[in-house]
Amino acid sequence: MFLSLSRFFAAICPVDVLAMCRLYGFQSSFPVFPYLLTQADTGFVALSSKHRDGWGMACYQGEQLSVTHSLQQAKQDTRFQELGQILATSMIAHLRLATIGDQRVTNNHPFAYQNWTFAHNGNIKHFDRYRHLILSQISPHFKFQIQGDTDSELIFLFILTELDRWGYVINPIYYSTRELGQAVKWALENLLSLIGPFLHEAGEPTETYISFLMSNGHVMLAHQGGQPLYYLDRTHCDRREESRERADIREIVFCSTPLGQAENWVTLQTGELLVVEKNLQTYLIKGY
């Protein structure tokens, strides 16, 4: 029996090699230090040994958003370590292994518009064929925001165009989680109607994959679009202020690769979109 080409690649190459980039993010009920982000041996930063084409980080501290990009390898960049020591209620981090677009800061994730941020693991197969078609469906207002030449940035703006039709970009708080998640799912279905389906299993890195994290600080959206994505629902004790009563803090952490105790992480299934509110209520929309 012959293996399909995608299964052949998956069999001879570790998934870590086939993955284009690496995603990390969290949503917390209280400001926290990022879990296993900067630990040299076991943290997210260690993955930059292979995913070395720069990094980016979006940090939400209350209503304040800061976005930082660098072309340096994350584990060699002191700024990555410094940002890993700040308190945040939500964060998206990205390690780039470039497939489409030059190695320049304007191509680094997360991409940002107002308080929305987006980081993608994957690409669009034959992007050159579809670029103008995708652009034709993006609102002129968002086209004006384009700075780089990646497919990922266009995916972000394509989704924002759909959200803007529902008023979710200008008024990002006044919606239901279900409605927001469904609007993102509709945007993805519309995108796939233009470019074709994403690959549902680990395969050649040139195939289409639409795994991503997206946030506005109030809601985190995680989509498994063919590249692995895991989440960890963890509760821990706040020990920053020794004089006050201990408080249990809950957070939901996302990563392309399980960190620490791998058995505690939950696998997002292909096509699933998990929406996490600020109060950590979740809404799962299943595949296509």
Wavefront OBJ file of the C-alpha trace (Angstrom):
o trace
v 0.000 0.000 0.000
v 1.376 3.410 -0.966
v 1.499 6.358 1.404
v 0.110 9.673 0.214
v 2.839 12.263 -0.235
v 1.674 14.168 2.845
v 1.739 11.000 4.962
v 5.194 10.185 3.584
v 6.527 13.562 4.732
v 4.870 13.142 8.121
v 6.444 9.712 8.509
v 10.009 10.747 7.684
v 9.992 14.232 9.260
v 9.150 15.185 12.830
v 6.098 17.426 13.123
v 8.399 20.097 14.622
v 10.322 20.234 11.341
v 7.176 20.430 9.216
v 5.634 23.216 11.276
v 6.341 26.612 9.773
v 6.134 28.662 12.957
v 5.326 28.339 16.638
v 2.425 29.937 18.507
v 2.021 30.754 22.190
v -0.711 32.641 23.982
v -2.787 32.868 27.112
v -5.901 34.438 28.584
v -5.968 34.926 32.361
v -8.468 36.018 34.982
v -5.771 38.172 36.617
v -2.394 39.625 35.529
v 0.205 36.845 35.497
v 3.745 36.156 34.379
v 3.726 34.085 31.155
v 3.804 30.367 31.897
v 6.912 28.595 30.566
v 7.648 31.317 28.041
v 11.314 32.114 28.675
v 12.717 29.044 30.469
v 15.862 28.182 28.534
v 15.423 24.390 28.397
v 11.680 23.748 28.664
v 10.067 27.047 27.702
v 8.625 28.353 24.480
v 11.821 30.294 23.760
v 13.769 27.029 23.393
v 11.817 26.330 20.189
v 13.564 29.281 18.533
v 16.575 27.040 17.902
v 14.677 25.829 14.830
v 12.151 28.629 14.417
v 14.801 31.307 14.144
v 13.531 33.869 11.616
v 12.505 36.450 14.195
v 9.782 36.730 16.797
v 6.918 38.916 17.905
v 4.863 39.425 21.035
v 1.571 41.175 21.793
v 0.982 41.902 25.486
v -2.305 43.088 26.963
v -2.064 44.836 30.326
v -5.619 45.790 31.086
v -6.752 47.983 28.190
v -3.184 48.734 27.118
v -1.665 46.801 24.208
v 2.008 46.709 23.292
v 3.389 44.857 20.267
v 7.090 44.091 19.812
v 8.862 42.518 16.825
v 12.452 41.452 16.261
v 14.446 39.770 13.517
v 16.769 38.172 16.054
v 16.485 34.611 17.251
v 14.308 34.786 20.375
v 16.685 32.951 22.689
v 19.474 35.352 21.697
v 17.380 38.495 22.197
v 17.333 40.119 25.647
v 14.073 41.901 24.797
v 12.265 38.573 24.571
v 13.505 37.687 28.053
v 12.478 41.083 29.411
v 8.974 40.881 27.991
v 8.637 37.425 29.481
v 8.890 38.984 32.941
v 5.963 41.383 32.655
v 2.502 40.873 34.093
v -0.266 40.551 31.530
v -3.865 39.401 31.319
v -3.452 38.170 27.752
v -0.573 37.561 25.379
v 0.230 36.205 21.928
v 3.821 35.266 21.008
v 5.136 33.953 17.702
v 8.382 32.357 16.543
v 8.812 32.631 12.801
v 10.162 30.087 10.360
v 9.611 31.950 7.115
v 7.877 30.305 4.161
v 6.196 33.265 2.441
v 7.560 36.806 2.658
v 11.032 38.182 3.247
v 12.692 38.221 6.637
v 11.798 41.734 7.696
v 9.992 43.238 10.659
v 6.834 44.087 8.707
v 6.377 40.364 8.020
v 6.696 39.365 11.672
v 3.666 38.242 13.634
v 1.594 39.135 15.575
v -0.059 41.557 13.179
v -2.103 44.271 14.852
v -4.996 46.569 14.078
v -6.300 48.775 16.897
v -6.626 46.315 19.794
v -6.841 43.197 17.601
v -3.783 40.970 17.162
v -3.218 37.833 15.088
v -0.465 35.221 14.756
v -0.561 32.400 12.209
v 1.143 29.045 11.824
v 0.892 27.930 8.219
v 0.604 29.354 4.735
v -1.596 29.361 1.664
v -0.489 26.972 -1.060
v 0.065 28.786 -4.386
v -0.434 32.107 -2.614
v 0.640 34.040 -5.707
v -2.388 32.647 -7.549
v -4.832 33.701 -4.832
v -3.357 36.961 -3.555
v -5.404 39.307 -5.756
v -8.577 37.276 -5.215
v -8.166 37.531 -1.417
v -7.372 41.240 -1.685
v -10.575 41.789 -3.657
v -12.568 40.601 -0.637
v -10.775 42.785 1.920
v -12.318 46.127 2.822
v -10.449 49.109 1.292
v -9.972 50.459 4.793
v -8.055 47.350 5.839
v -6.094 47.155 2.573
v -4.574 50.478 3.574
v -3.129 48.755 6.671
v -1.011 46.243 4.715
v 2.691 46.616 5.508
v 4.288 43.294 4.557
v 3.979 40.675 1.828
v 2.814 37.574 3.713
v -0.329 35.535 3.271
v -0.784 35.637 7.049
v -1.367 39.391 7.111
v -4.030 39.068 4.420
v -5.761 36.271 6.363
v -5.916 38.592 9.392
v -7.380 41.471 7.371
v -9.811 39.125 5.609
v -11.156 38.020 9.009
v -11.310 41.625 10.256
v -13.334 42.582 7.177
v -15.956 39.993 8.133
v -15.947 41.073 11.795
v -16.306 44.702 10.750
v -19.524 43.889 8.899
v -20.961 42.850 12.268
v -19.536 45.826 14.141
v -17.110 43.719 16.185
v -14.003 45.706 15.275
v -15.209 49.167 16.320
v -17.163 47.914 19.348
v -15.148 44.884 20.454
v -16.814 44.386 23.859
v -20.524 44.382 23.117
v -21.123 40.974 21.605
v -21.708 37.409 22.687
v -18.852 34.942 22.539
v -20.978 32.652 20.399
v -21.682 35.408 17.859
v -18.039 36.458 17.632
v -16.828 32.893 17.229
v -19.425 32.214 14.566
v -18.431 35.354 12.659
v -14.791 34.222 12.623
v -15.883 30.766 11.466
v -17.903 32.279 8.634
v -14.885 34.331 7.600
v -12.770 31.181 7.482
v -15.385 29.336 5.453
v -15.467 32.231 2.981
v -11.671 32.227 2.781
v -11.544 28.489 2.142
v -14.127 28.860 -0.615
v -11.528 31.022 -2.394
v -8.311 29.093 -1.700
v -9.515 25.533 -1.158
v -9.349 23.430 2.021
v -6.430 23.351 4.402
v -4.559 20.076 4.883
v -6.008 18.138 7.809
v -2.834 16.258 8.687
v 0.877 16.978 9.029
v 2.351 17.130 5.550
v 4.558 19.155 3.261
v 5.191 22.682 4.552
v 4.045 24.087 1.204
v 0.460 22.950 1.812
v -2.306 25.207 3.131
v -2.586 25.459 6.932
v -4.671 28.021 8.838
v -3.808 27.515 12.523
v -3.806 30.796 14.447
v -4.307 32.747 17.651
v -6.281 35.986 17.628
v -7.159 38.375 20.461
v -8.517 41.781 21.348
v -7.520 41.533 24.999
v -11.044 40.580 26.029
v -11.356 37.390 23.978
v -8.804 34.876 22.697
v -9.624 32.782 19.623
v -7.612 29.659 18.800
v -8.120 27.819 15.509
v -6.565 24.483 14.589
v -6.237 24.667 10.841
v -4.020 21.676 10.131
v -0.972 22.578 12.219
v -1.022 21.294 15.823
v -2.393 23.481 18.594
v -2.813 22.573 22.263
v -4.244 24.256 25.336
v -3.772 23.959 29.078
v -6.391 25.068 31.616
v -4.357 25.684 34.763
v -5.015 27.140 38.199
v -2.158 28.268 40.399
v -1.587 30.254 43.564
v -0.625 33.917 43.382
v 2.555 34.386 45.431
v 3.641 37.847 44.378
v 2.548 39.616 47.543
v 3.561 37.668 50.642
v 1.566 39.915 52.958
v -1.818 39.278 51.457
v -4.068 36.267 51.376
v -3.255 33.782 48.643
v -5.491 33.868 45.588
v -6.052 31.123 43.060
v -5.513 32.367 39.521
v -6.829 30.548 36.491
v -5.473 30.890 32.977
v -5.837 29.099 29.662
v -2.535 28.722 27.815
v -2.127 27.838 24.129
v 0.942 26.506 22.371
v 1.891 24.706 19.166
v 3.841 22.252 21.308
v 2.970 21.064 24.852
v 5.325 22.645 27.384
v 6.263 21.112 30.734
v 4.033 18.126 31.568
v 2.759 17.162 28.120
v 0.017 14.890 29.451
v -1.824 17.867 30.972
v -2.372 19.572 27.622
v -5.529 19.121 25.540
v -5.287 18.737 21.765
v -7.470 20.986 19.642
v -8.911 18.840 16.885
v -8.568 19.827 13.242
v -11.085 22.506 12.305
v -11.965 23.411 15.891
v -12.188 27.040 16.994
v -11.963 27.661 20.736
v -13.114 31.067 21.989
v -12.030 32.121 25.502
v -13.640 35.077 27.229
v -11.928 37.358 29.741
v -13.721 35.534 32.555
v -12.399 32.293 31.000
v -15.746 30.966 29.897
v -15.182 29.036 26.686
v -17.131 28.281 23.551
v -16.005 25.548 21.160
v -17.044 25.533 17.511
v -16.291 22.206 15.861
v -14.928 21.478 12.385
v -16.227 22.211 8.912
l 1 2 3 4 5 6 7 8 9 10 11 12 13 14 15 16 17 18 19 20 21 22 23 24 25 26 27 28 29 30 31 32 33 34 35 36 37 38 39 40 41 42 43 44 45 46 47 48 49 50 51 52 53 54 55 56 57 58 59 60 61 62 63 64 65 66 67 68 69 70 71 72 73 74 75 76 77 78 79 80 81 82 83 84 85 86 87 88 89 90 91 92 93 94 95 96 97 98 99 100 101 102 103 104 105 106 107 108 109 110 111 112 113 114 115 116 117 118 119 120 121 122 123 124 125 126 127 128 129 130 131 132 133 134 135 136 137 138 139 140 141 142 143 144 145 146 147 148 149 150 151 152 153 154 155 156 157 158 159 160 161 162 163 164 165 166 167 168 169 170 171 172 173 174 175 176 177 178 179 180 181 182 183 184 185 186 187 188 189 190 191 192 193 194 195 196 197 198 199 200 201 202 203 204 205 206 207 208 209 210 211 212 213 214 215 216 217 218 219 220 221 222 223 224 225 226 227 228 229 230 231 232 233 234 235 236 237 238 239 240 241 242 243 244 245 246 247 248 249 250 251 252 253 254 255 256 257 258 259 260 261 262 263 264 265 266 267 268 269 270 271 272 273 274 275 276 277 278 279 280 281 282 283 284 285 286 287 288
